[in-house]
Amino acid sequence: MQALPIAMTIAGSDNSGGAGIEADLKTFTTLGVYGTCAVTCVVAENPARVKSIQAVRSSILRDQIDLIFEVFPVQAIKTGMLYSEALIKTVVDCCKRQKKIQLVIDPVMVATSGACLLKQTAIRTLEEKLIPLATLVTPNLDEASLFLNEPIKDWEAMQEAAFLLQRRWKRAVLLKGGHLKLKEAVDILATVKGIKIFRVPYEKKVHTHGTGCTFSAAITASLAKGFPLEAAVRAGKQFVTRAIMRRKKLGRFEVLNHLP
């Protein structure tokens, strides 16, 4: 029997099913990867707003991660909403004990609705402790602006930001540019070898809840399957684009379609 690739998502739970670990696990399954998870926070939300957040204790997060590592040979990990300094330190401690695992960090800081998903006091810990372990960091423009403390309002500023973050972190950076709302949805992969640009037509008037989670989860799945980084990003871009193009209207909102 052929073994399935195994990936883990360490993130918050989105009860509306469009983002967080729910989106990640849907993505893993559709892409033929066995998904495991460790929950950092329970979030009461829907695509329009976040009402409340309850973080788990660090000890419970540690137990979740350690018990997965105890029995599953995880090939790739994705982190999403980590929320606090204590939870980030727990993830760092757990991941440092593992070897040859690819780590994708989606620095979830602010929800599409505007809610704060990472405490201000935790940003420095994320940069100094977790990002140095990363294979890839996948900020969107709002998150990159917070790291750089300056707005990113156009294509030229986006290119400069990707370069600055790669040089600052010394890790591959995928800067997601959908928030620019250009004629194309453009993302920049910056590595020590230079930049690679990924473009698809921009879909107007699409609610974007969960697109960042889905994109980074698809990249993680491809890394777990053994794809090189650039190929994994390209496959991730194709997957999230398909999920957007095949979106469904459910109740008051359109949602991404993660199904094959």
Disulfide bonds with the S-S distance in Angstrom:
none
